[in-house]
Amino acid sequence: MPEIVRNPNYVTFINVFKCRPADQDEVVRINVEIVERVALGSPGFISASIPRSTDGTRVFNYLQWESSEHLTRMQASPEFRRLGQRFAGLIKFEPHRCEVAHVGEASSRDRS
């Protein structure tokens, strides 16, 4: 299971895909396909999570990579470009490079 990791050697991205509620499922599907078909097999990929807003207007993509260069190489791949074209007309994209400042976690005993 992906986990949020505070590690200065990782690069963290939180991307926001603004969309119409009618398009949210498709935006999620495209993100999942990119992760499953392209990112998982790419050097430097660590993890991805794809939450969606309950009002239907946003999809988020939480990514961790070993470096920005690894992500850039994946984004240059023909498969990524082909899948990414499906976003046309569906989203307004807001990429954010972040740093994990804190991670709080309940112990497994507290969650049962």
Biopython code that builds the backbone (N, CA, C, O; Angstrom):
import numpy as np
from Bio.PDB.StructureBuilder import StructureBuilder

atoms = [
    (1, "MET", "N", (0.841, -1.172, 0.000)),
    (1, "MET", "CA", (0.000, 0.000, 0.000)),
    (1, "MET", "C", (0.888, 1.237, 0.000)),
    (1, "MET", "O", (1.839, 1.315, 0.777)),
    (2, "PRO", "N", (0.583, 2.218, -0.875)),
    (2, "PRO", "CA", (1.377, 3.443, -0.867)),
    (2, "PRO", "C", (1.271, 4.137, 0.487)),
    (2, "PRO", "O", (0.229, 4.116, 1.143)),
    (3, "GLU", "N", (2.364, 4.738, 0.873)),
    (3, "GLU", "CA", (2.341, 5.494, 2.112)),
    (3, "GLU", "C", (3.055, 6.820, 1.897)),
    (3, "GLU", "O", (3.956, 6.930, 1.066)),
    (4, "ILE", "N", (2.646, 7.809, 2.647)),
    (4, "ILE", "CA", (3.296, 9.112, 2.588)),
    (4, "ILE", "C", (4.579, 8.999, 3.381)),
    (4, "ILE", "O", (4.577, 8.624, 4.554)),
    (5, "VAL", "N", (5.671, 9.331, 2.723)),
    (5, "VAL", "CA", (6.978, 9.171, 3.341)),
    (5, "VAL", "C", (7.689, 10.516, 3.380)),
    (5, "VAL", "O", (7.787, 11.217, 2.373)),
    (6, "ARG", "N", (8.175, 10.855, 4.552)),
    (6, "ARG", "CA", (8.986, 12.074, 4.691)),
    (6, "ARG", "C", (10.437, 11.647, 4.476)),
    (6, "ARG", "O", (11.074, 11.081, 5.364)),
    (7, "ASN", "N", (10.934, 11.928, 3.292)),
    (7, "ASN", "CA", (12.275, 11.505, 2.924)),
    (7, "ASN", "C", (12.877, 12.575, 2.022)),
    (7, "ASN", "O", (12.355, 12.827, 0.936)),
    (8, "PRO", "N", (13.962, 13.205, 2.451)),
    (8, "PRO", "CA", (14.540, 14.269, 1.628)),
    (8, "PRO", "C", (15.126, 13.756, 0.310)),
    (8, "PRO", "O", (15.458, 14.552, -0.569)),
    (9, "ASN", "N", (15.254, 12.446, 0.168)),
    (9, "ASN", "CA", (15.773, 11.887, -1.078)),
    (9, "ASN", "C", (14.674, 11.614, -2.106)),
    (9, "ASN", "O", (14.982, 11.259, -3.244)),
    (10, "TYR", "N", (13.404, 11.772, -1.734)),
    (10, "TYR", "CA", (12.285, 11.576, -2.647)),
    (10, "TYR", "C", (11.765, 12.936, -3.101)),
    (10, "TYR", "O", (11.948, 13.949, -2.426)),
    (11, "VAL", "N", (11.117, 12.930, -4.257)),
    (11, "VAL", "CA", (10.445, 14.123, -4.750)),
    (11, "VAL", "C", (8.947, 13.829, -4.708)),
    (11, "VAL", "O", (8.501, 12.787, -5.186)),
    (12, "THR", "N", (8.179, 14.744, -4.139)),
    (12, "THR", "CA", (6.742, 14.565, -3.975)),
    (12, "THR", "C", (5.995, 15.563, -4.843)),
    (12, "THR", "O", (6.331, 16.747, -4.877)),
    (13, "PHE", "N", (4.989, 15.079, -5.538)),
    (13, "PHE", "CA", (4.143, 15.932, -6.366)),
    (13, "PHE", "C", (2.694, 15.709, -5.958)),
    (13, "PHE", "O", (2.260, 14.576, -5.752)),
    (14, "ILE", "N", (1.961, 16.793, -5.846)),
    (14, "ILE", "CA", (0.514, 16.711, -5.659)),
    (14, "ILE", "C", (-0.085, 17.508, -6.812)),
    (14, "ILE", "O", (0.025, 18.733, -6.871)),
    (15, "ASN", "N", (-0.717, 16.786, -7.717)),
    (15, "ASN", "CA", (-1.299, 17.406, -8.892)),
    (15, "ASN", "C", (-2.803, 17.482, -8.727)),
    (15, "ASN", "O", (-3.439, 16.542, -8.251)),
    (16, "VAL", "N", (-3.364, 18.614, -9.126)),
    (16, "VAL", "CA", (-4.804, 18.839, -9.019)),
    (16, "VAL", "C", (-5.375, 18.901, -10.437)),
    (16, "VAL", "O", (-4.903, 19.660, -11.283)),
    (17, "PHE", "N", (-6.386, 18.093, -10.668)),
    (17, "PHE", "CA", (-7.079, 18.070, -11.949)),
    (17, "PHE", "C", (-8.485, 18.617, -11.703)),
    (17, "PHE", "O", (-9.337, 17.906, -11.169)),
    (18, "LYS", "N", (-8.735, 19.857, -12.081)),
    (18, "LYS", "CA", (-10.071, 20.431, -11.936)),
    (18, "LYS", "C", (-10.917, 19.930, -13.102)),
    (18, "LYS", "O", (-10.477, 19.941, -14.251)),
    (19, "CYS", "N", (-12.137, 19.491, -12.793)),
    (19, "CYS", "CA", (-12.989, 18.912, -13.825)),
    (19, "CYS", "C", (-14.460, 19.141, -13.502)),
    (19, "CYS", "O", (-14.817, 19.562, -12.401)),
    (20, "ARG", "N", (-15.300, 18.852, -14.486)),
    (20, "ARG", "CA", (-16.748, 18.864, -14.258)),
    (20, "ARG", "C", (-17.131, 17.553, -13.577)),
    (20, "ARG", "O", (-16.509, 16.523, -13.836)),
    (21, "PRO", "N", (-18.139, 17.574, -12.716)),
    (21, "PRO", "CA", (-18.551, 16.328, -12.062)),
    (21, "PRO", "C", (-18.831, 15.190, -13.045)),
    (21, "PRO", "O", (-18.546, 14.031, -12.745)),
    (22, "ALA", "N", (-19.379, 15.506, -14.198)),
    (22, "ALA", "CA", (-19.681, 14.471, -15.191)),
    (22, "ALA", "C", (-18.415, 13.827, -15.754)),
    (22, "ALA", "O", (-18.480, 12.722, -16.292)),
    (23, "ASP", "N", (-17.264, 14.496, -15.643)),
    (23, "ASP", "CA", (-16.006, 13.994, -16.194)),
    (23, "ASP", "C", (-15.088, 13.362, -15.151)),
    (23, "ASP", "O", (-14.050, 12.799, -15.497)),
    (24, "GLN", "N", (-15.465, 13.452, -13.877)),
    (24, "GLN", "CA", (-14.548, 13.001, -12.829)),
    (24, "GLN", "C", (-14.157, 11.533, -12.964)),
    (24, "GLN", "O", (-12.982, 11.200, -12.807)),
    (25, "ASP", "N", (-15.104, 10.652, -13.248)),
    (25, "ASP", "CA", (-14.773, 9.228, -13.372)),
    (25, "ASP", "C", (-13.750, 8.989, -14.475)),
    (25, "ASP", "O", (-12.840, 8.176, -14.308)),
    (26, "GLU", "N", (-13.886, 9.682, -15.591)),
    (26, "GLU", "CA", (-12.933, 9.515, -16.694)),
    (26, "GLU", "C", (-11.558, 10.054, -16.315)),
    (26, "GLU", "O", (-10.542, 9.457, -16.670)),
    (27, "VAL", "N", (-11.515, 11.167, -15.605)),
    (27, "VAL", "CA", (-10.231, 11.719, -15.158)),
    (27, "VAL", "C", (-9.547, 10.737, -14.206)),
    (27, "VAL", "O", (-8.333, 10.547, -14.283)),
    (28, "VAL", "N", (-10.310, 10.116, -13.316)),
    (28, "VAL", "CA", (-9.749, 9.086, -12.436)),
    (28, "VAL", "C", (-9.225, 7.927, -13.275)),
    (28, "VAL", "O", (-8.103, 7.468, -13.060)),
    (29, "ARG", "N", (-10.029, 7.444, -14.238)),
    (29, "ARG", "CA", (-9.611, 6.310, -15.077)),
    (29, "ARG", "C", (-8.298, 6.593, -15.800)),
    (29, "ARG", "O", (-7.419, 5.733, -15.844)),
    (30, "ILE", "N", (-8.158, 7.783, -16.362)),
    (30, "ILE", "CA", (-6.930, 8.135, -17.086)),
    (30, "ILE", "C", (-5.738, 8.119, -16.135)),
    (30, "ILE", "O", (-4.684, 7.574, -16.464)),
    (31, "ASN", "N", (-5.904, 8.714, -14.964)),
    (31, "ASN", "CA", (-4.823, 8.714, -13.972)),
    (31, "ASN", "C", (-4.428, 7.293, -13.583)),
    (31, "ASN", "O", (-3.241, 6.979, -13.504)),
    (32, "VAL", "N", (-5.413, 6.437, -13.340)),
    (32, "VAL", "CA", (-5.127, 5.053, -12.966)),
    (32, "VAL", "C", (-4.389, 4.341, -14.099)),
    (32, "VAL", "O", (-3.424, 3.619, -13.846)),
    (33, "GLU", "N", (-4.822, 4.533, -15.327)),
    (33, "GLU", "CA", (-4.148, 3.890, -16.458)),
    (33, "GLU", "C", (-2.700, 4.350, -16.574)),
    (33, "GLU", "O", (-1.814, 3.540, -16.845)),
    (34, "ILE", "N", (-2.454, 5.633, -16.374)),
    (34, "ILE", "CA", (-1.079, 6.130, -16.435)),
    (34, "ILE", "C", (-0.226, 5.470, -15.359)),
    (34, "ILE", "O", (0.903, 5.055, -15.624)),
    (35, "VAL", "N", (-0.761, 5.372, -14.155)),
    (35, "VAL", "CA", (-0.003, 4.731, -13.071)),
    (35, "VAL", "C", (0.241, 3.262, -13.401)),
    (35, "VAL", "O", (1.376, 2.790, -13.332)),
    (36, "GLU", "N", (-0.814, 2.540, -13.756)),
    (36, "GLU", "CA", (-0.713, 1.101, -13.962)),
    (36, "GLU", "C", (0.077, 0.709, -15.208)),
    (36, "GLU", "O", (0.830, -0.264, -15.183)),
    (37, "ARG", "N", (-0.091, 1.457, -16.293)),
    (37, "ARG", "CA", (0.543, 1.088, -17.566)),
    (37, "ARG", "C", (1.917, 1.708, -17.777)),
    (37, "ARG", "O", (2.741, 1.161, -18.510)),
    (38, "VAL", "N", (2.170, 2.854, -17.136)),
    (38, "VAL", "CA", (3.416, 3.564, -17.432)),
    (38, "VAL", "C", (4.286, 3.738, -16.187)),
    (38, "VAL", "O", (5.436, 3.300, -16.169)),
    (39, "ALA", "N", (3.744, 4.371, -15.153)),
    (39, "ALA", "CA", (4.572, 4.721, -13.987)),
    (39, "ALA", "C", (5.124, 3.501, -13.272)),
    (39, "ALA", "O", (6.298, 3.483, -12.901)),
    (40, "LEU", "N", (4.295, 2.476, -13.071)),
    (40, "LEU", "CA", (4.744, 1.302, -12.315)),
    (40, "LEU", "C", (5.995, 0.654, -12.910)),
    (40, "LEU", "O", (6.803, 0.097, -12.167)),
    (41, "GLY", "N", (6.169, 0.714, -14.209)),
    (41, "GLY", "CA", (7.332, 0.124, -14.847)),
    (41, "GLY", "C", (8.459, 1.096, -15.105)),
    (41, "GLY", "O", (9.453, 0.742, -15.738)),
    (42, "SER", "N", (8.318, 2.313, -14.625)),
    (42, "SER", "CA", (9.325, 3.340, -14.897)),
    (42, "SER", "C", (10.373, 3.408, -13.793)),
    (42, "SER", "O", (10.034, 3.354, -12.611)),
    (43, "PRO", "N", (11.643, 3.525, -14.172)),
    (43, "PRO", "CA", (12.696, 3.688, -13.165)),
    (43, "PRO", "C", (12.428, 4.916, -12.295)),
    (43, "PRO", "O", (12.014, 5.959, -12.801)),
    (44, "GLY", "N", (12.661, 4.795, -11.009)),
    (44, "GLY", "CA", (12.521, 5.908, -10.087)),
    (44, "GLY", "C", (11.147, 6.095, -9.491)),
    (44, "GLY", "O", (10.977, 6.913, -8.587)),
    (45, "PHE", "N", (10.154, 5.354, -9.975)),
    (45, "PHE", "CA", (8.796, 5.476, -9.435)),
    (45, "PHE", "C", (8.742, 4.837, -8.056)),
    (45, "PHE", "O", (9.254, 3.736, -7.851)),
    (46, "ILE", "N", (8.111, 5.542, -7.103)),
    (46, "ILE", "CA", (7.968, 5.016, -5.749)),
    (46, "ILE", "C", (6.509, 4.677, -5.456)),
    (46, "ILE", "O", (6.198, 3.536, -5.114)),
    (47, "SER", "N", (5.612, 5.654, -5.585)),
    (47, "SER", "CA", (4.207, 5.367, -5.300)),
    (47, "SER", "C", (3.303, 6.449, -5.867)),
    (47, "SER", "O", (3.741, 7.552, -6.192)),
    (48, "ALA", "N", (2.020, 6.097, -5.975)),
    (48, "ALA", "CA", (0.997, 7.050, -6.409)),
    (48, "ALA", "C", (-0.308, 6.726, -5.702)),
    (48, "ALA", "O", (-0.637, 5.560, -5.482)),
    (49, "SER", "N", (-1.034, 7.754, -5.355)),
    (49, "SER", "CA", (-2.390, 7.630, -4.817)),
    (49, "SER", "C", (-3.260, 8.616, -5.587)),
    (49, "SER", "O", (-2.812, 9.709, -5.935)),
    (50, "ILE", "N", (-4.510, 8.224, -5.852)),
    (50, "ILE", "CA", (-5.392, 9.080, -6.633)),
    (50, "ILE", "C", (-6.705, 9.288, -5.879)),
    (50, "ILE", "O", (-7.663, 8.544, -6.090)),
    (51, "PRO", "N", (-6.756, 10.282, -5.011)),
    (51, "PRO", "CA", (-8.025, 10.622, -4.351)),
    (51, "PRO", "C", (-8.902, 11.479, -5.273)),
    (51, "PRO", "O", (-8.412, 12.098, -6.217)),
    (52, "ARG", "N", (-10.192, 11.500, -4.984)),
    (52, "ARG", "CA", (-11.130, 12.365, -5.708)),
    (52, "ARG", "C", (-11.977, 13.137, -4.705)),
    (52, "ARG", "O", (-12.242, 12.655, -3.604)),
    (53, "SER", "N", (-12.395, 14.326, -5.088)),
    (53, "SER", "CA", (-13.255, 15.113, -4.200)),
    (53, "SER", "C", (-14.671, 14.557, -4.246)),
    (53, "SER", "O", (-15.106, 14.021, -5.265)),
    (54, "THR", "N", (-15.373, 14.688, -3.149)),
    (54, "THR", "CA", (-16.736, 14.167, -3.079)),
    (54, "THR", "C", (-17.733, 15.039, -3.839)),
    (54, "THR", "O", (-18.846, 14.594, -4.119)),
    (55, "ASP", "N", (-17.353, 16.279, -4.179)),
    (55, "ASP", "CA", (-18.261, 17.128, -4.960)),
    (55, "ASP", "C", (-18.093, 16.930, -6.462)),
    (55, "ASP", "O", (-18.815, 17.541, -7.250)),
    (56, "GLY", "N", (-17.145, 16.079, -6.866)),
    (56, "GLY", "CA", (-16.970, 15.748, -8.277)),
    (56, "GLY", "C", (-16.130, 16.716, -9.074)),
    (56, "GLY", "O", (-15.967, 16.526, -10.280)),
    (57, "THR", "N", (-15.589, 17.751, -8.447)),
    (57, "THR", "CA", (-14.905, 18.802, -9.203)),
    (57, "THR", "C", (-13.383, 18.705, -9.209)),
    (57, "THR", "O", (-12.720, 19.530, -9.837)),
    (58, "ARG", "N", (-12.817, 17.713, -8.522)),
    (58, "ARG", "CA", (-11.359, 17.594, -8.457)),
    (58, "ARG", "C", (-10.948, 16.123, -8.399)),
    (58, "ARG", "O", (-11.639, 15.273, -7.838)),
    (59, "VAL", "N", (-9.789, 15.866, -9.006)),
    (59, "VAL", "CA", (-9.074, 14.606, -8.829)),
    (59, "VAL", "C", (-7.663, 15.018, -8.447)),
    (59, "VAL", "O", (-7.105, 15.959, -9.012)),
    (60, "PHE", "N", (-7.099, 14.314, -7.494)),
    (60, "PHE", "CA", (-5.746, 14.615, -7.023)),
    (60, "PHE", "C", (-4.847, 13.433, -7.339)),
    (60, "PHE", "O", (-5.287, 12.283, -7.341)),
    (61, "ASN", "N", (-3.606, 13.726, -7.601)),
    (61, "ASN", "CA", (-2.638, 12.675, -7.882)),
    (61, "ASN", "C", (-1.453, 12.941, -6.966)),
    (61, "ASN", "O", (-0.728, 13.919, -7.147)),
    (62, "TYR", "N", (-1.259, 12.067, -5.979)),
    (62, "TYR", "CA", (-0.149, 12.187, -5.026)),
    (62, "TYR", "C", (0.928, 11.224, -5.494)),
    (62, "TYR", "O", (0.709, 10.012, -5.513)),
    (63, "LEU", "N", (2.086, 11.744, -5.871)),
    (63, "LEU", "CA", (3.170, 10.935, -6.427)),
    (63, "LEU", "C", (4.454, 11.119, -5.644)),
    (63, "LEU", "O", (4.752, 12.213, -5.165)),
    (64, "GLN", "N", (5.213, 10.036, -5.517)),
    (64, "GLN", "CA", (6.583, 10.153, -5.030)),
    (64, "GLN", "C", (7.497, 9.443, -6.022)),
    (64, "GLN", "O", (7.231, 8.324, -6.460)),
    (65, "TRP", "N", (8.584, 10.135, -6.359)),
    (65, "TRP", "CA", (9.593, 9.657, -7.292)),
    (65, "TRP", "C", (10.964, 9.830, -6.652)),
    (65, "TRP", "O", (11.134, 10.625, -5.728)),
    (66, "GLU", "N", (11.928, 9.085, -7.150)),
    (66, "GLU", "CA", (13.298, 9.243, -6.670)),
    (66, "GLU", "C", (13.877, 10.596, -7.077)),
    (66, "GLU", "O", (14.723, 11.145, -6.371)),
    (67, "SER", "N", (13.421, 11.145, -8.224)),
    (67, "SER", "CA", (13.890, 12.462, -8.671)),
    (67, "SER", "C", (12.905, 13.045, -9.669)),
    (67, "SER", "O", (12.090, 12.323, -10.244)),
    (68, "SER", "N", (12.983, 14.351, -9.871)),
    (68, "SER", "CA", (12.163, 15.011, -10.892)),
    (68, "SER", "C", (12.506, 14.486, -12.276)),
    (68, "SER", "O", (11.640, 14.379, -13.144)),
    (69, "GLU", "N", (13.776, 14.160, -12.474)),
    (69, "GLU", "CA", (14.224, 13.670, -13.775)),
    (69, "GLU", "C", (13.550, 12.344, -14.132)),
    (69, "GLU", "O", (13.207, 12.111, -15.291)),
    (70, "HIS", "N", (13.363, 11.481, -13.140)),
    (70, "HIS", "CA", (12.661, 10.222, -13.399)),
    (70, "HIS", "C", (11.234, 10.489, -13.887)),
    (70, "HIS", "O", (10.776, 9.866, -14.845)),
    (71, "LEU", "N", (10.539, 11.409, -13.234)),
    (71, "LEU", "CA", (9.180, 11.747, -13.653)),
    (71, "LEU", "C", (9.195, 12.341, -15.062)),
    (71, "LEU", "O", (8.367, 11.978, -15.897)),
    (72, "THR", "N", (10.122, 13.242, -15.325)),
    (72, "THR", "CA", (10.208, 13.874, -16.644)),
    (72, "THR", "C", (10.429, 12.830, -17.742)),
    (72, "THR", "O", (9.826, 12.916, -18.812)),
    (73, "ARG", "N", (11.286, 11.852, -17.481)),
    (73, "ARG", "CA", (11.535, 10.784, -18.468)),
    (73, "ARG", "C", (10.265, 9.971, -18.722)),
    (73, "ARG", "O", (9.961, 9.631, -19.865)),
    (74, "MET", "N", (9.527, 9.662, -17.656)),
    (74, "MET", "CA", (8.286, 8.914, -17.830)),
    (74, "MET", "C", (7.291, 9.735, -18.653)),
    (74, "MET", "O", (6.610, 9.195, -19.524)),
    (75, "GLN", "N", (7.210, 11.039, -18.375)),
    (75, "GLN", "CA", (6.270, 11.894, -19.094)),
    (75, "GLN", "C", (6.629, 12.049, -20.572)),
    (75, "GLN", "O", (5.773, 12.401, -21.384)),
    (76, "ALA", "N", (7.873, 11.792, -20.921)),
    (76, "ALA", "CA", (8.308, 11.877, -22.320)),
    (76, "ALA", "C", (8.025, 10.592, -23.096)),
    (76, "ALA", "O", (8.200, 10.558, -24.314)),
    (77, "SER", "N", (7.594, 9.545, -22.413)),
    (77, "SER", "CA", (7.370, 8.261, -23.082)),
    (77, "SER", "C", (6.148, 8.346, -24.007)),
    (77, "SER", "O", (5.189, 9.058, -23.709)),
    (78, "PRO", "N", (6.188, 7.627, -25.116)),
    (78, "PRO", "CA", (5.041, 7.631, -26.042)),
    (78, "PRO", "C", (3.733, 7.171, -25.380)),
    (78, "PRO", "O", (2.669, 7.715, -25.674)),
    (79, "GLU", "N", (3.809, 6.175, -24.489)),
    (79, "GLU", "CA", (2.594, 5.672, -23.834)),
    (79, "GLU", "C", (1.987, 6.735, -22.920)),
    (79, "GLU", "O", (0.768, 6.908, -22.900)),
    (80, "PHE", "N", (2.824, 7.449, -22.163)),
    (80, "PHE", "CA", (2.303, 8.523, -21.320)),
    (80, "PHE", "C", (1.651, 9.600, -22.178)),
    (80, "PHE", "O", (0.552, 10.062, -21.874)),
    (81, "ARG", "N", (2.320, 9.993, -23.234)),
    (81, "ARG", "CA", (1.776, 11.051, -24.108)),
    (81, "ARG", "C", (0.446, 10.625, -24.730)),
    (81, "ARG", "O", (-0.483, 11.426, -24.832)),
    (82, "ARG", "N", (0.361, 9.361, -25.144)),
    (82, "ARG", "CA", (-0.878, 8.863, -25.735)),
    (82, "ARG", "C", (-2.016, 8.914, -24.712)),
    (82, "ARG", "O", (-3.105, 9.405, -25.009)),
    (83, "LEU", "N", (-1.756, 8.405, -23.512)),
    (83, "LEU", "CA", (-2.794, 8.412, -22.477)),
    (83, "LEU", "C", (-3.121, 9.836, -22.036)),
    (83, "LEU", "O", (-4.290, 10.162, -21.825)),
    (84, "GLY", "N", (-2.114, 10.680, -21.895)),
    (84, "GLY", "CA", (-2.317, 12.051, -21.446)),
    (84, "GLY", "C", (-3.169, 12.883, -22.393)),
    (84, "GLY", "O", (-3.833, 13.825, -21.962)),
    (85, "GLN", "N", (-3.158, 12.546, -23.676)),
    (85, "GLN", "CA", (-3.987, 13.273, -24.640)),
    (85, "GLN", "C", (-5.467, 13.141, -24.324)),
    (85, "GLN", "O", (-6.265, 13.991, -24.719)),
    (86, "ARG", "N", (-5.835, 12.096, -23.622)),
    (86, "ARG", "CA", (-7.247, 11.896, -23.267)),
    (86, "ARG", "C", (-7.754, 12.932, -22.265)),
    (86, "ARG", "O", (-8.963, 13.074, -22.085)),
    (87, "PHE", "N", (-6.838, 13.661, -21.608)),
    (87, "PHE", "CA", (-7.254, 14.728, -20.691)),
    (87, "PHE", "C", (-7.782, 15.958, -21.439)),
    (87, "PHE", "O", (-8.471, 16.787, -20.844)),
    (88, "ALA", "N", (-7.473, 16.084, -22.716)),
    (88, "ALA", "CA", (-7.830, 17.288, -23.492)),
    (88, "ALA", "C", (-9.319, 17.591, -23.369)),
    (88, "ALA", "O", (-10.168, 16.741, -23.635)),
    (89, "GLY", "N", (-9.611, 18.807, -22.965)),
    (89, "GLY", "CA", (-10.985, 19.263, -22.822)),
    (89, "GLY", "C", (-11.679, 18.832, -21.542)),
    (89, "GLY", "O", (-12.816, 19.232, -21.291)),
    (90, "LEU", "N", (-11.003, 18.010, -20.717)),
    (90, "LEU", "CA", (-11.630, 17.518, -19.494)),
    (90, "LEU", "C", (-11.163, 18.234, -18.231)),
    (90, "LEU", "O", (-11.897, 18.281, -17.244)),
    (91, "ILE", "N", (-9.954, 18.791, -18.251)),
    (91, "ILE", "CA", (-9.349, 19.270, -17.004)),
    (91, "ILE", "C", (-8.688, 20.633, -17.148)),
    (91, "ILE", "O", (-8.352, 21.082, -18.244)),
    (92, "LYS", "N", (-8.516, 21.268, -16.001)),
    (92, "LYS", "CA", (-7.545, 22.339, -15.802)),
    (92, "LYS", "C", (-6.532, 21.738, -14.844)),
    (92, "LYS", "O", (-6.899, 21.244, -13.778)),
    (93, "PHE", "N", (-5.269, 21.776, -15.213)),
    (93, "PHE", "CA", (-4.220, 21.061, -14.496)),
    (93, "PHE", "C", (-3.397, 22.010, -13.645)),
    (93, "PHE", "O", (-2.939, 23.047, -14.124)),
    (94, "GLU", "N", (-3.209, 21.653, -12.377)),
    (94, "GLU", "CA", (-2.373, 22.421, -11.453)),
    (94, "GLU", "C", (-1.327, 21.492, -10.839)),
    (94, "GLU", "O", (-1.626, 20.792, -9.871)),
    (95, "PRO", "N", (-0.104, 21.471, -11.383)),
    (95, "PRO", "CA", (0.946, 20.644, -10.796)),
    (95, "PRO", "C", (1.606, 21.355, -9.618)),
    (95, "PRO", "O", (1.788, 22.572, -9.641)),
    (96, "HIS", "N", (1.961, 20.588, -8.593)),
    (96, "HIS", "CA", (2.631, 21.146, -7.420)),
    (96, "HIS", "C", (3.739, 20.213, -6.970)),
    (96, "HIS", "O", (3.486, 19.066, -6.600)),
    (97, "ARG", "N", (4.973, 20.709, -7.002)),
    (97, "ARG", "CA", (6.077, 19.961, -6.398)),
    (97, "ARG", "C", (6.087, 20.327, -4.925)),
    (97, "ARG", "O", (6.078, 21.505, -4.570)),
    (98, "CYS", "N", (6.105, 19.322, -4.077)),
    (98, "CYS", "CA", (5.963, 19.546, -2.637)),
    (98, "CYS", "C", (7.090, 18.882, -1.861)),
    (98, "CYS", "O", (7.892, 18.125, -2.407)),
    (99, "GLU", "N", (7.122, 19.186, -0.599)),
    (99, "GLU", "CA", (7.998, 18.480, 0.328)),
    (99, "GLU", "C", (7.137, 18.066, 1.505)),
    (99, "GLU", "O", (6.364, 18.867, 2.028)),
    (100, "VAL", "N", (7.268, 16.830, 1.916)),
    (100, "VAL", "CA", (6.480, 16.326, 3.036)),
    (100, "VAL", "C", (7.072, 16.912, 4.312)),
    (100, "VAL", "O", (8.207, 16.604, 4.676)),
    (101, "ALA", "N", (6.307, 17.750, 4.983)),
    (101, "ALA", "CA", (6.785, 18.423, 6.185)),
    (101, "ALA", "C", (6.546, 17.596, 7.447)),
    (101, "ALA", "O", (7.295, 17.699, 8.419)),
    (102, "HIS", "N", (5.496, 16.775, 7.423)),
    (102, "HIS", "CA", (5.171, 15.991, 8.614)),
    (102, "HIS", "C", (4.273, 14.832, 8.222)),
    (102, "HIS", "O", (3.441, 14.960, 7.323)),
    (103, "VAL", "N", (4.437, 13.714, 8.884)),
    (103, "VAL", "CA", (3.540, 12.570, 8.734)),
    (103, "VAL", "C", (3.141, 12.129, 10.136)),
    (103, "VAL", "O", (4.007, 11.780, 10.938)),
    (104, "GLY", "N", (1.863, 12.138, 10.442)),
    (104, "GLY", "CA", (1.348, 11.625, 11.721)),
    (104, "GLY", "C", (0.604, 10.332, 11.425)),
    (104, "GLY", "O", (-0.140, 10.249, 10.448)),
    (105, "GLU", "N", (0.798, 9.343, 12.251)),
    (105, "GLU", "CA", (0.176, 8.053, 11.995)),
    (105, "GLU", "C", (-0.219, 7.397, 13.302)),
    (105, "GLU", "O", (0.563, 7.339, 14.250)),
    (106, "ALA", "N", (-1.463, 6.897, 13.335)),
    (106, "ALA", "CA", (-1.919, 6.131, 14.499)),
    (106, "ALA", "C", (-1.249, 4.767, 14.456)),
    (106, "ALA", "O", (-0.980, 4.235, 13.379)),
    (107, "SER", "N", (-0.985, 4.213, 15.606)),
    (107, "SER", "CA", (-0.409, 2.862, 15.629)),
    (107, "SER", "C", (-1.461, 1.878, 15.130)),
    (107, "SER", "O", (-2.656, 2.165, 15.196)),
    (108, "SER", "N", (-1.034, 0.737, 14.637)),
    (108, "SER", "CA", (-1.985, -0.252, 14.121)),
    (108, "SER", "C", (-2.958, -0.691, 15.208)),
    (108, "SER", "O", (-4.096, -1.050, 14.906)),
    (109, "ARG", "N", (-2.531, -0.668, 16.459)),
    (109, "ARG", "CA", (-3.418, -1.032, 17.580)),
    (109, "ARG", "C", (-4.553, -0.018, 17.687)),
    (109, "ARG", "O", (-5.688, -0.395, 17.979)),
    (110, "ASP", "N", (-4.262, 1.268, 17.453)),
    (110, "ASP", "CA", (-5.291, 2.309, 17.542)),
    (110, "ASP", "C", (-6.311, 2.225, 16.413)),
    (110, "ASP", "O", (-7.423, 2.732, 16.560)),
    (111, "ARG", "N", (-5.962, 1.596, 15.289)),
    (111, "ARG", "CA", (-6.850, 1.544, 14.128)),
    (111, "ARG", "C", (-7.748, 0.320, 14.141)),
    (111, "ARG", "O", (-8.633, 0.226, 13.290)),
    (112, "SER", "N", (-7.573, -0.611, 15.047)),
    (112, "SER", "CA", (-8.413, -1.822, 15.009)),
    (112, "SER", "C", (-9.656, -1.677, 15.833)),
    (112, "SER", "O", (-10.462, -2.605, 15.902)),
]
sb = StructureBuilder()
sb.init_structure("model")
sb.init_model(0)
sb.init_chain("A")
sb.init_seg("    ")
for serial, (resi, resn, name, xyz) in enumerate(atoms, 1):
    if name == "N":
        sb.init_residue(resn, " ", resi, " ")
    sb.init_atom(name, np.array(xyz, "f"), 0.0, 1.0, " ", f" {name:<3s}", serial, name[0])
structure = sb.get_structure()
